Amino acid sequence: MDVPESPRFPSSLDQEIIRSGEPEIVAELSDPERLQRIQRESDQGFRLLGDLGPAVCFFGSARTTEASSEYRLALESAAAIGSSGYAVITGGGPGTMEAANRGARDAGAASVGLNIEIPHEQALNPYVDIGLEFHYFFVRKLMFVRYSWSFVIFPGGFGTLDELFEILTLIQTDKSRYLPVVLVGSEYWSGLIEWIRSELLEGGRVSPEDLDLFRVVDERAEIVAAATEGLPAGPHRRL
């Protein structure tokens, strides 16, 4: 059966898995070949990031505009963190990610972008100094968790929420060491946090201490302090 191309998102190489039941797709790449590709992506990340040192990861919307206050806040916060000697890691794309990479470069800190191959919003922004390209989301996510010492999460869409809840799940289940998770923008996050309290906490689906796995801040100084709390003193790897 023919599978029509999505009118919103044109076909990408990820279709090899999404449409893996189709004989012509199966013939393009075998499972052992996929495992080799996964290993190559992992090896690349481990090799390039192994000596990065303490780094702060910024997540947020790829649709944030340069004229917005969020862009400016991300840029200034990343610059302040970079000036303290810490690397900055982002998804490598536009919007909030671009702002954070730009701030890191302005401060002379290592500016890292972990880009993902998707049909839209996929090009590395021009402020990335150490860029990696990934085909598989889970390999990319492994690099975020392995090499980030804290997470600063600005307002974003589905991808940002995915990253937030994945990190919280890993910390909650002891699959990751404790990592500071800093949510920027009390107005943006308040509705979600209220829902977590009223539905998850009151329903017994999470424990009271699980709400201590993140904090909400608004100002640059708060972001920098929360993101670098407990990190080894800099300077570290610089460019």
Secondary structure, DSSP 4 states (H G I P E B T S, - for coil): ---PPPSSS---TTHHHHTTTSHHHHHHS-HHHHHHHHHHHHHHHHHHHTT--SEEEEE--TT--TTSHHHHHHHHHHHHHHHTT-EEEE-S-STHHHHHHHHHHHTTB-EEEEEE--SSS-SPPTT-SEEEEES-HHHHHHHHHHH-SEEEE-S--HHHHHHHHHHHHHHHTTSS----EEEE-HHHHHHHHHHIIIIIITTTSS-GGGGGG-EEE-SHHHHHHHHHTTPPPS---B-
